Amino acid sequence: MKVSVTTLSIAELDVELLLIPVSESHIEAARLNLAEAFGDVIQRAAPDFDGKAEEQVVLYPEKSRAKRIALLGLGPWESVDNETLRSAASAGATLAYKLKVETAACMLPAGALDVDTATQALVEGFVLGSYRFATYKTDEKDKRPGPMRLVLHAQDQEKACRAGAERGRVIAESVISARDLVNTSPNEQTATLLGKAIERSAKKHGYEADVWDKALIEEEKMGGILAVNLGSVEPPTFSMLTWKPENSVNDKPIVLVGKGVVYDTGGLSLKPTKGSMDYMKSDMGGAAAVIGAMEAIARLALPLHVIGMVPATDNRPGVNAYVPGDVIRMHSGKTVEVLNTDAEGRMLLADALSYAQTYKPALVFDLATLTGGAVVALGRTAAAVMTNETEGAAERIEAIEAAGRESGDLVHRLPMFAAYGDQLKSNVADIKNVGGREASSITAGKFLEHFVDYPWIHVDIAGPAFLHEPKPYRPYGGTGFGVRLLVEFLRNYASPRKKK
């Protein structure tokens, strides 16, 4: 989508739809100001619109070059934040699609706002709200594109508006890249094909990619990845994504690890199909988030050395599949007793987290659709976040939670008390791969903790990564959750004092 900024008066905007977000607190002032530009059509709409949240009304002004005006309610001003603006802009995008509009414009709402971040939020909401996944549709009416251009009205803040609009566009497009990867049909998303998609992304957006084949994975003795892959006819891959600009502010890299189980049957611990296996193309949501984040990091030219890792395979019940009772020797040298082959994501992540130690990283994230327990605990609104109890743990958690609030990718902390690790004790190996039903999200985190010796943040995105019912600017299917979270965290990490 093309996104531009203008300083023309609102009455001169030649668009098919002009979106005007208005809060309850500013409704009277808005009516007076808009009447000057558009005539009494604004006053005539007064009985139908008073700025309440999610309220909207479409007007057809005579005194305007805009063919239509849509007033979008924000609710009381004291409750308006970036997420309110994203949701309002998304509602505007849905309206634009319904009206078959190709060109839309959006005003900044009245009130004391940081123009840079408000513009970013509006653009993110509109672009993400315009998303439609129609790759496999054959009827042309189902493939109809949404709006093609969005114009932001900058008022007297053109520089800040342009910066926010461009950043919002780049981040939203990177989220869309992640959504498309998750929504791709499993028969077109093998580990090898995912590796090729990473290579195309790297070439297009300017970061480096190195995709390891099975032989290299075997050479590195990544026993967890190889065990999960045993039941598959497709080989695994391990992709390394690198962004290292000359102006990097960090001597030690930040590493992002994304779970890349391209399809999960549960292996021999077979999942039920309905409500579970039928959505397991989403089990590479963590990998998609890392790829999308790397695209955004490169396109925004963040001054950070960042490494992405995507261990990838499918998990199937083939004739050679690993079985409950197997003891697997991992990349770190630790042994794991497998008691459930459906706890496979942590086997991949453990090898990647172990390998990350070779970089002596400043900080490592992993993102994974890891446990159903995270969905039970937090639903599909927020992801679970955990960190190892080392120096700086409180600051790490506070920083990632703040990034979640700012970006809209919400996270909520879970404890990592040492006692939870007792549930992973094995009689025959160093640890077992499941800790039982109780606190299953936490014990999954405690499992991964065995493979890190650096500051680390684990994000279980099982709930918000894939939706069965759409939410504002988040569609049915893959949501791209995690891209905005990581980018917001890393922007602040790179420049904490300058970041607004």
N, C-alpha and C positions, 0 to 999 in steps of 0.2 A: 504494500500500500504506500502511496506517495503521501508524505506529511510535510506541510509547509506552514509558514508563519506569515501573517500579514498585519500591517498597521492601518489599513483602510478603515474608514468608518463602517460600523456594522450595517448601516443602511445601504452601503455600496457593495456588500459582499454578494457576488453573483454565484450562488450555489443553489442546489436543489433542496437542501435542508440545513437550517441554522439551528444548532442546539444551544440552549441557554439554561444552564443550571442555576436554580434560584433556591435560597433557603427560606424557611418560614420567617426568620428574623429580618430578612431584607425584602420581603415581598412588596411592601408598599413603596419603598424607594425604587425597586425594580420596575414596578408598573409605571411610575412617573418617568423614569429615565428612558424606558423602552418606548413609551408612548410618543416621545419626542422623535424617535427614529422610525417607528412603525405605525403611528396613528392610533386611533381608538380601538383597534382590534384587541390590543392588550387589555384595556379596561373592560371590554365586553366579555373577555374570558374570565374575569374575576370570580364569578360564581362557580367556575369549574376547576379552579386551581388556586391553592393557597400555600404551595411550597412544601407540603408534607412529603416525607420520604417515600420514594418510588412512585409518586404521583407524576403524571405527564399529560400534556394537552397539546394538540397540533393545531396551529393557526395558519390561515392563508391571508397574509397581509396585502393590502393594495399599495401601500407606500413603502415598497422595498424591492430590491433586486432579487432577494432570496425568495424562492417559490413557496417555501413553507418555513414556519418557525415551530420548534418544539420546546416547550418549557418543561424542564426536568426538576422535580422536587428533591431537595436535599435534606429536608427535616430541619430541626432547630440548629442554628449556626454553631452553638457550643458543642454539638455532637459531630460536626463535619470534620473528617480527616481524609487522608489520602485514599483509604479504602472506600469511603463514601463517594469520592470523585470517580474512582474506577468503576464502581457499580453504576453510577449515573451515566457515565460515558458508554458503558456496555449496554445499558438500556437504550441509549441513543443509537448505538450501532444496530441493535435488534430492530428498532423502529426503521432505520434507514434501509435495512434489508427487506423488511415487510413492504415498504413504500417503493422498492426497486430504485433506490437513490444511488447514484454513482459518486456524487461529490457532496460532501457535508462540511460544515464549518462548526466550530465550537468556541464559545466565549468562556473566559475565566469567570467564576462566580464572584459577585461582590463580597467584600470582606477582607480582613487582614490575612493574606496568604503569602507563603513563600512561593513566588511565581515559578521558579525553577522546578521545585518538586511537585507543585500542583499541576503544571503542564505535563510533566512526566506521567503523573497518575492518570490524567485525562487521556493521554495518548495510549498508554498501556491498556486502559479499560476499553477504549474504542477499538483498537486493533485486535485485542484478544476477544472482545465481544463479537467481532466480525468473522471470527474463525469458523469455517465449515470444513469438515473432512469428507470430501466427495470423490476420493481417488477411485473407488470401486463402483460408483454409481454409473449407470448407463443411460438413464433418462436425462435428457438435457435440462429439464426443469429442476432436477435435483442437483445439477452441476452449476446452476446459476451463481455467478460470483456476487459477493456483496459489494459495499462501497469501495471505490478504487482510490479515492483521495480524501484526505482530511486536512482542513485549513484551521489553524489556531489563530484566534484574534489576540494580538499581543498587547493591545492597549498601548501604554507608554513604557513597556518592559520588554522590548524586542530581544535584547541580548539574552536575558534570562529565559525568555520563552523559547527561543531557538535552541538553547542548550538543553532544556528539559524535554522539548519535543523530540530532538534527535536521540537523546538517551532513551526516552520511552519507546521510540520506534525500534531501536536496535534491540533492546531487552525483550520487547514483545515478540519480535521476529525470532529471537533465539528461543523463547518459550514455545513458539509455534514449531520450530524445528524439533524440539523434544516431543511435542504432542504428535507430530507426524510419525516419528520413530515408534512411539508406543502404539499408535493406531494401525500401523502396517500389519497386514496379514501374516501370521506366523510362517506360512509357506514361502514368504518372501523376506524372512528375517532370521536366517541362520546366523550363527556366530561369524562365519566367513563374510556373509553379506553385510552384517553390522560393521565389521572391520573395513569393508570397502566404503560404506557410508561415511565412516570416520575419515578415511583418506580423502574422500571428495570434499567433506566439510573443511578439513585442514587446508586443502589446496585453495578453496574458495575464500576462506576467511583469514588465512595468513598465519596459522600456527603450524607446528610440526606434528606429524603422526608417524608412529612406527608400530605396525601390526605384527605381533609374533604368531608364528604358526605352532602346531602341536609339537614339533621337534624342539623348538626353543623352550616351550613350556616344560617339556620333559627334561631338557638340559638343566633348567632352573629348579627341578625337583618340586614342582608345585603340585603336591599330591592331592590337595583338596579339589582343585580344578579338574585334574585328571580323573579322580574318583567319580565326580558328578557326571563327567562326560562319558563314562564307560558304557552306559546304556544307549548312547546315541550313535547314529550312523554318520553324523556330521562332526568334524573335528572342532576343538575349542580354539579360541583366539585370546590373546592378551594384548590390548592396545595401549600404547603409551602416547599421550597427547601433551605437547610441551609448548608453553608460551614463555619466552625469556627475552624481553626487550632490553636494550642497552641501558635504559634508565631505571632498571629494577631497584626498588628501595629495600628489598629483603635479600640478605646474603644467603639465607637458607630457604629452600623452596616451600611453598604451600602445596600440599598434595590433595587432590580430590579423587576419591575412589567411588565408582558407581557399579552396583550389582548389575551384571549383564546376563541374567538367565532369560534367554530369548523366548523360551516357552517352558513352562513347568507343569508336568503331569503329576508331580509328587514322587516320580520314580516308582519303585516297588511299594512304597507307602502311598499308594495311589489316591489321589484326591477324588472326591465325588465331582461329577461334571457340573450339575446345575448349581449355580451360585458360587462356583469355585474354579474348577478347571477351565470353564468356558471363558473366563476373563484373564487367563494366565499369559496371554501375550503381553500383559502389563507388567510382568515380573522383571522387565528390564527398565523400569521407570527410573531407577537410580542411575543407570548408565546413560539414559536419555538426558537426564538432568545435568550430568557432568558434561556431556557433549554440547548441550545447549549453553551451559555456563562458559565453556571454553570458547565457543563462538562469540559470545557477548564480550568476554574478557579481551579477546583479540580485536574485535571491532571497536571497542571503546578505548583500546590501547592503554589498559591499566598498567601502571608501572610496577608490576609484580612478576616475579618468577613463579609460575604456577605449572604443576604437572598433573595431568589427569590420567587415571588408570581405569581401564574397563576390562575385567576378566569376564569372558563370555562363553556360554555353552547352553544347550538345552538340557533338560532333565527328564529322561524317558526310561520306561521299564524294559529296556532291551535285554537280549539274552545274556549279555555280560554285565548288566547293571550292578552297581554296588548294592550291598544288602545290609539290613540291620544286623549288627554283630561284627561287621568289618571294623578293623582297626587301621586307620589311615595315618601315614606319616606325612606331615605337612611340610611346607617350604621351610618353616622355622626349625624343623626337627622335632617339634612336639608331636605326640601321638593322640589321635582322637578316636574314641569309640563311637561308631555310628549306631544310633538307636532309632533314628527316623530319617529315611532318605528324603523326606519332604523338607527337612531343615538343611537344604542344600546351599542357599544363598550365603550363609555364614561360612561355608567351606571355601567358596570362591573368595569372599572378602578377606578371610584369614590369610590366605596366601598373598593377596595383594597388599594387605597391611604389613605383613612380614617383609615383603620386598621393599616397601616404602622406607624401611629402616636404612637401606643403603644410601639414601639421600640425606640422612640426618636432618629431617625436615623441621621447620619452625612450627608447623601445625598440619595435621591431617584431618580431613573430613571423610566419612563414608556416608553415602546415601543409598538406601535400599528399601524396597518393598519387602520387609523382612518377616513380620509376624502379624498374624491375625489378632494377637493380643493387643497390639497398638490400636487397631480399629475398634476393638471392644472398649478400650480405655478412653480413647479420644475421638472416636467417630471419624468422619471424613473432613472435619474442619481444620484440624491441626495435626502436625507430625510430632512424634515423640523424640526428644533429644536427650542424650546422655553424654557424659564426659568422664575421663579417668580422674580420680581424686589425686591429682598432682598439683604442684605449684601453679597458680593462675586459673584453677578450675572454675571458681566463682566468676571471675572476669570473663572467661570464655563463654560460659552459659549465659551470662547477662548480655554479652555482645551478640550472640546468635539469636536470643529472644528479641532483642531490640531490632535486629535486622529483619526478623519475622514480622514484627509489628509495622515496620516502615514499608516493607515490600508487599505485605499481604499474604506471604507464605508463612502462616503462623506455626510456631513450634512451642511445645510445653515440656519442661524438664521432668525427668523421672530419676529416682535415686539410684545410686550405684554402691550401696552399702556392701561391705565385704561379705556379709552373711549370705547374700544372694548367690555368691560363688559356690557355696556348699552344695547347691542343687546340681552342680555340674561335675561333682566328684565321680570318678569311675573306678571300678574294681580291677579293670584290666589295662587301662591306658591312662595317660596324663589327665585327660578330661573326656567327657562325653558331649555329644553335639546337641543335646536337648536337656533342659532342666525341669521338665514337667509343665503342667498347665498353669500353675500358679506363677504370677509375675513373669510370664513367658517372654514379654518384650524386654524386661530387665535382664533375665538370664541370657538372652541372646546377646545383649550388650556385654554382659560379663564374659561370655564366650569370646567375643572379639577382643576384649581387653587383654586376653592372654597373649595376643600377637602384636602388641604395640609397646614401644618404649619411648614415646615422645608425646607431646600434647596432642590430644585427639578428641574429636567430636563425632558422635554417631547419631545419625538422623534416620529414624524408621518412618518412611513415608508411605507405608502400606495403606493408610486411610485416604489421604488427599490426592494420591497420585493418579487414581482412576475413579471416575464417578459414574454411578448408575442413574443418577438424576442430576440434571444440570443445575448449576448455581450461577450467580452473576459473574460474567466473563469467564466462567469455567464450564466447558461443555460436557456432555456425555462423553465418556471415554477418557483418553489420556489428557491430563491437565497441564503437564509440563512443570508440576510442582518441584521446587528446589532450585530452578534456574534463577529466579529473582532473589531468593533467599541468599544464595551464594554470591551473586553479583553485589548485592547490597552490603553483605558482610565484607567482601573484599575491597569494595570502594572505600569503606570506612577504615579498613585495615591499612590501605595504602596512604590515606590522607585523613587521619582522624580529626585534625584541627580545621582543615579547610572544608571538609564535608559539611553541608548544611543539614 
